[in-house]
Structures are given as structure tokens and as C-alpha cells.
Amino acid sequence: MAQSLSKVYVHITFSTKNRYPFIDNQIKKELWTYIGGVCKALEYNPVRVGGHSEHVHICCLLSKKITQIKLLEEVKKESSKWIKTKGKAYEKFYWQDGYGIFSVNSSEIETVVKYIDNQEEHHQKRTFQEELLAFLKKYNVEYDERYLWQ
């Protein structure tokens, strides 16, 4: 094959340090847009960025050129620097070290987009911790709970 062809979608999630609710209504839409811009600059085509007060969800098309870890490092670094410029309330903002990244079948993209769009409603019934544990179970991901919430 003379071309390198790829179309791999992923759903990424990560939280603020200690799941502190920094992401309020004043900042969240601008933050989602900013994170989408960082993804796009790294050739990760963002389909949807959203989340809740203490975590983010990103649905995107993987880049053929940039590794997953490089994407997460850049998204966290750049968005953390940016949000700290948005006022005194955000001066102590940090992301948690880890993240979850899960493959998404292209036929399920709309389901993931709706899931991300409905985070406010969703989290009236389920915490981020419960949400992440459900993802880990769904994708059969092995983990050590001692390190999961640090």
C-alpha cells in the first residue's frame, strides 16, 4: 500500500487535581474551545470537548504523527497555563497526572458526543469516580485502585 491510512477515534477523560471543581460556568465553554484548539494544532481532530466541574472528556480522531502521551502532555500543559491567566480563582489550577483513553467505534461517535454534551445531567446521578470505574469495566482495563485517584 502506497499510503498510510488511519481513522481511529478515541474518548479521553481526565480530572482536575484532587477532583477540585475549578471548571465553573464562567470558564468551561472557553476551556473546551481552548482544549479543542490544542488538539487541532497537534493534528488530533476534535469531534467534541466537554465535561463537568472537575473533569474533561475529549472525543477526537487520532493523529498519525503525534503519540497519545504527547497529546495529553500538551493539552494539560497548555490548558493549565491558559486557565491560570483567567483570574485569581484559577491560580491554583492543576490537572491530575493520569488519564483514561478508550477506543471508539466510528458507528458510536454520535453516542459519545451525546454523552459528552449531557455531562451536567449525567453527573446529577453519577460521580466522576463512578463514571471512570464504569469505563474501566466496559473496556476491561486492569488497574490498581491505590493509584487511580491520586
PABA-494627 format. One record per residue (C-alpha): x, y, z; residue in one letter; residue number from 0. Coordinates in steps of 0.02 Angstrom, whole numbers, plus 32768, in hexadecimal, padded with zeros to 4 digits. Example, Ala and Ser with C-alpha at 12.3 -4.5 7.8 and 13.67 -1.06 7.14 Angstrom:
<atoms>
<atom px="8267" py="7F1F" pz="8186" rest="A" nr="0"/>
<atom px="82AC" py="7FCB" pz="8165" rest="S" nr="1"/>
</atoms>
This chain:
<atoms>
<atom px="8000" py="8000" pz="8000" rest="M" nr="0"/>
<atom px="804A" py="80A7" pz="7FCB" rest="A" nr="1"/>
<atom px="7FEA" py="810D" pz="804B" rest="Q" nr="2"/>
<atom px="7FE0" py="810E" pz="8108" rest="S" nr="3"/>
<atom px="7F27" py="8112" pz="8130" rest="L" nr="4"/>
<atom px="7EDD" py="8121" pz="81DD" rest="S" nr="5"/>
<atom px="7E36" py="814C" pz="822C" rest="K" nr="6"/>
<atom px="7E3A" py="8124" pz="82E6" rest="V" nr="7"/>
<atom px="7DC5" py="817C" pz="835D" rest="Y" nr="8"/>
<atom px="7DE4" py="8187" pz="8418" rest="V" nr="9"/>
<atom px="7D89" py="81C5" pz="84B2" rest="H" nr="10"/>
<atom px="7DFF" py="8215" pz="8530" rest="I" nr="11"/>
<atom px="7DD7" py="8248" pz="85E2" rest="T" nr="12"/>
<atom px="7E3D" py="8294" pz="866F" rest="F" nr="13"/>
<atom px="7E1A" py="82FB" pz="8709" rest="S" nr="14"/>
<atom px="7E56" py="8391" pz="8768" rest="T" nr="15"/>
<atom px="7ED0" py="8370" pz="87F5" rest="K" nr="16"/>
<atom px="7E72" py="8320" pz="8886" rest="N" nr="17"/>
<atom px="7DD6" py="8338" pz="881D" rest="R" nr="18"/>
<atom px="7DC6" py="83EB" pz="8858" rest="Y" nr="19"/>
<atom px="7D32" py="8440" pz="87FE" rest="P" nr="20"/>
<atom px="7D95" py="84C9" pz="87A6" rest="F" nr="21"/>
<atom px="7D33" py="84BC" pz="8703" rest="I" nr="22"/>
<atom px="7CA1" py="852F" pz="8721" rest="D" nr="23"/>
<atom px="7C21" py="857D" pz="86AC" rest="N" nr="24"/>
<atom px="7C8D" py="8618" pz="869B" rest="Q" nr="25"/>
<atom px="7D1E" py="85B9" pz="864B" rest="I" nr="26"/>
<atom px="7CE2" py="8512" pz="8607" rest="K" nr="27"/>
<atom px="7CAB" py="8540" pz="8555" rest="K" nr="28"/>
<atom px="7D4A" py="85A1" pz="8537" rest="E" nr="29"/>
<atom px="7DB1" py="8512" pz="8582" rest="L" nr="30"/>
<atom px="7D5D" py="8491" pz="8510" rest="W" nr="31"/>
<atom px="7D83" py="84FF" pz="847A" rest="T" nr="32"/>
<atom px="7E37" py="8519" pz="84B1" rest="Y" nr="33"/>
<atom px="7E53" py="845D" pz="84CA" rest="I" nr="34"/>
<atom px="7E07" py="843C" pz="841F" rest="G" nr="35"/>
<atom px="7E82" py="84B8" pz="83D4" rest="G" nr="36"/>
<atom px="7F16" py="8461" pz="8426" rest="V" nr="37"/>
<atom px="7ED8" py="83BA" pz="83E1" rest="C" nr="38"/>
<atom px="7EC3" py="8403" pz="8333" rest="K" nr="39"/>
<atom px="7F72" py="8450" pz="8336" rest="A" nr="40"/>
<atom px="7FB7" py="83A1" pz="8358" rest="L" nr="41"/>
<atom px="7F52" py="8358" pz="82C8" rest="E" nr="42"/>
<atom px="7ED8" py="8301" pz="833D" rest="Y" nr="43"/>
<atom px="7E31" py="832F" pz="82F0" rest="N" nr="44"/>
<atom px="7DBE" py="8357" pz="8383" rest="P" nr="45"/>
<atom px="7D0C" py="831A" pz="836B" rest="V" nr="46"/>
<atom px="7CCF" py="8357" pz="8415" rest="R" nr="47"/>
<atom px="7D1D" py="839E" pz="84B3" rest="V" nr="48"/>
<atom px="7CB8" py="83B1" pz="8551" rest="G" nr="49"/>
<atom px="7CAD" py="8378" pz="8604" rest="G" nr="50"/>
<atom px="7C77" py="83A9" pz="86B0" rest="H" nr="51"/>
<atom px="7CB8" py="8411" pz="8741" rest="S" nr="52"/>
<atom px="7D4D" py="83A1" pz="8765" rest="E" nr="53"/>
<atom px="7D72" py="8341" pz="86C6" rest="H" nr="54"/>
<atom px="7D7D" py="8346" pz="8608" rest="V" nr="55"/>
<atom px="7D45" py="82D4" pz="857C" rest="H" nr="56"/>
<atom px="7D91" py="82DE" pz="84CF" rest="I" nr="57"/>
<atom px="7D53" py="827B" pz="843A" rest="C" nr="58"/>
<atom px="7DCF" py="828A" pz="83AB" rest="C" nr="59"/>
<atom px="7E1C" py="8239" pz="8314" rest="L" nr="60"/>
<atom px="7ECE" py="81FF" pz="8336" rest="L" nr="61"/>
<atom px="7F5E" py="8251" pz="82DD" rest="S" nr="62"/>
<atom px="7FD1" py="81E4" pz="8275" rest="K" nr="63"/>
<atom px="8066" py="824D" pz="82AC" rest="K" nr="64"/>
<atom px="8057" py="8274" pz="8366" rest="I" nr="65"/>
<atom px="8050" py="81F2" pz="83F1" rest="T" nr="66"/>
<atom px="7FC2" py="81EB" pz="846E" rest="Q" nr="67"/>
<atom px="8034" py="8218" pz="84FF" rest="I" nr="68"/>
<atom px="8074" py="82B1" pz="84A1" rest="K" nr="69"/>
<atom px="7FC1" py="82E9" pz="8482" rest="L" nr="70"/>
<atom px="7F93" py="82D8" pz="853A" rest="L" nr="71"/>
<atom px="8033" py="832F" pz="8574" rest="E" nr="72"/>
<atom px="8013" py="83C3" pz="8500" rest="E" nr="73"/>
<atom px="7F58" py="83D1" pz="8523" rest="V" nr="74"/>
<atom px="7F75" py="83CF" pz="85DF" rest="K" nr="75"/>
<atom px="800C" py="8442" pz="85DC" rest="K" nr="76"/>
<atom px="7FC3" py="84C4" pz="8565" rest="E" nr="77"/>
<atom px="7F14" py="84C7" pz="85B1" rest="S" nr="78"/>
<atom px="7F5A" py="84D1" pz="8662" rest="S" nr="79"/>
<atom px="7FC7" py="8566" pz="8634" rest="K" nr="80"/>
<atom px="7F34" py="85B8" pz="85DB" rest="W" nr="81"/>
<atom px="7EB3" py="85A1" pz="8665" rest="I" nr="82"/>
<atom px="7F2A" py="85EA" pz="86E7" rest="K" nr="83"/>
<atom px="7F24" py="868F" pz="8686" rest="T" nr="84"/>
<atom px="7E67" py="8699" pz="869B" rest="K" nr="85"/>
<atom px="7E64" py="86E1" pz="8749" rest="G" nr="86"/>
<atom px="7E8C" py="86C7" pz="87FF" rest="K" nr="87"/>
<atom px="7E0D" py="8638" pz="8811" rest="A" nr="88"/>
<atom px="7E77" py="85CE" pz="879A" rest="Y" nr="89"/>
<atom px="7F27" py="85F3" pz="87D9" rest="E" nr="90"/>
<atom px="7F38" py="8549" pz="882E" rest="K" nr="91"/>
<atom px="7EF2" py="84E6" pz="879C" rest="F" nr="92"/>
<atom px="7F44" py="843F" pz="8771" rest="Y" nr="93"/>
<atom px="7F13" py="83A2" pz="8715" rest="W" nr="94"/>
<atom px="7F23" py="82F6" pz="8765" rest="Q" nr="95"/>
<atom px="7FB8" py="8294" pz="8720" rest="D" nr="96"/>
<atom px="7F5C" py="8203" pz="86D0" rest="G" nr="97"/>
<atom px="7ED9" py="81F0" pz="8649" rest="Y" nr="98"/>
<atom px="7E6A" py="8170" pz="85F5" rest="G" nr="99"/>
<atom px="7E68" py="8157" pz="8539" rest="I" nr="100"/>
<atom px="7DEF" py="80DE" pz="84E8" rest="F" nr="101"/>
<atom px="7DD2" py="80AA" pz="8435" rest="S" nr="102"/>
<atom px="7D2C" py="80D7" pz="83E6" rest="V" nr="103"/>
<atom px="7CDC" py="807E" pz="8353" rest="N" nr="104"/>
<atom px="7CB4" py="80FE" pz="82CC" rest="S" nr="105"/>
<atom px="7BFE" py="80C5" pz="82D0" rest="S" nr="106"/>
<atom px="7BF5" py="80FC" pz="8387" rest="E" nr="107"/>
<atom px="7C38" py="81AD" pz="8374" rest="I" nr="108"/>
<atom px="7B8C" py="81FE" pz="8383" rest="E" nr="109"/>
<atom px="7B6D" py="819D" pz="8424" rest="T" nr="110"/>
<atom px="7C10" py="81DE" pz="846D" rest="V" nr="111"/>
<atom px="7BEA" py="8290" pz="8434" rest="V" nr="112"/>
<atom px="7B3F" py="8289" pz="8488" rest="K" nr="113"/>
<atom px="7B90" py="8242" pz="8525" rest="Y" nr="114"/>
<atom px="7C0C" py="82D2" pz="852B" rest="I" nr="115"/>
<atom px="7B83" py="8352" pz="8507" rest="D" nr="116"/>
<atom px="7B19" py="8310" pz="8598" rest="N" nr="117"/>
<atom px="7B9E" py="8315" pz="8620" rest="Q" nr="118"/>
<atom px="7B3E" py="838D" pz="8691" rest="E" nr="119"/>
<atom px="7AA6" py="831C" pz="8693" rest="E" nr="120"/>
<atom px="7B0D" py="827E" pz="869C" rest="H" nr="121"/>
<atom px="7B6C" py="82B7" pz="8736" rest="H" nr="122"/>
<atom px="7AD0" py="82D8" pz="8799" rest="Q" nr="123"/>
<atom px="7AC5" py="8219" pz="87A5" rest="K" nr="124"/>
<atom px="7B7A" py="81DE" pz="879E" rest="R" nr="125"/>
<atom px="7C21" py="821F" pz="87DC" rest="T" nr="126"/>
<atom px="7CBE" py="822A" pz="8772" rest="F" nr="127"/>
<atom px="7D06" py="8199" pz="87D5" rest="Q" nr="128"/>
<atom px="7C6E" py="812D" pz="87AD" rest="E" nr="129"/>
<atom px="7C76" py="8164" pz="86F8" rest="E" nr="130"/>
<atom px="7D2E" py="8136" pz="86E6" rest="L" nr="131"/>
<atom px="7D17" py="808E" pz="873A" rest="L" nr="132"/>
<atom px="7C89" py="8068" pz="86C0" rest="A" nr="133"/>
<atom px="7CFD" py="8092" pz="862D" rest="F" nr="134"/>
<atom px="7D86" py="8022" pz="8673" rest="L" nr="135"/>
<atom px="7D0B" py="7F94" pz="8686" rest="K" nr="136"/>
<atom px="7CBF" py="7FAE" pz="85D9" rest="K" nr="137"/>
<atom px="7D6B" py="7FAB" pz="8587" rest="Y" nr="138"/>
<atom px="7DAF" py="7F22" pz="85F8" rest="N" nr="139"/>
<atom px="7E41" py="7F8E" pz="8632" rest="V" nr="140"/>
<atom px="7EA9" py="7F4B" pz="86C2" rest="E" nr="141"/>
<atom px="7ED6" py="7FCD" pz="8745" rest="Y" nr="142"/>
<atom px="7F16" py="7FE0" pz="87F6" rest="D" nr="143"/>
<atom px="7E99" py="8045" pz="885B" rest="E" nr="144"/>
<atom px="7F24" py="8080" pz="88CF" rest="R" nr="145"/>
<atom px="7F62" py="80F0" pz="8842" rest="Y" nr="146"/>
<atom px="7EBF" py="8114" pz="87E7" rest="L" nr="147"/>
<atom px="7E8A" py="81AE" pz="8849" rest="W" nr="148"/>
<atom px="7F31" py="8201" pz="8870" rest="Q" nr="149"/>
</atoms>
